[in-house]
Amino acid sequence: MANGNGNALTAAADHALIKTFTPLIVALLIGLVTWQFSSLLDLQEEVAEIKVHIKHLHMAEEDFGKQMEQVESKLTDLRINVGRLVH
């Protein structure tokens, strides 16, 4: 009978440990999933901002290219005019 009581006490102790640690483990898992979810949302927002910045950089690059063409055209016209004045 001692073995029967010993097994019952062990089962009760195991059950008490399960009752104690299960809420802690569940809370830990919920916290971990919440942290991952919020980190993912932050990362997604940051990626969206970076895409907007890249789009603006491409637009600025196109504008700069157009401005450079205008400067080159004016410089060419200036060279032509200086060449006419010299001759």
ABEGO torsion letter per residue (X at the ends): XAAAAAAAAAAAAAAAAAAAAAAAAAAAAAAAAAAAAAAAAAAAAAAAAAAAAAAAAAAAAAAAAAAAAAAAAAAAAAAAAAAAAAX
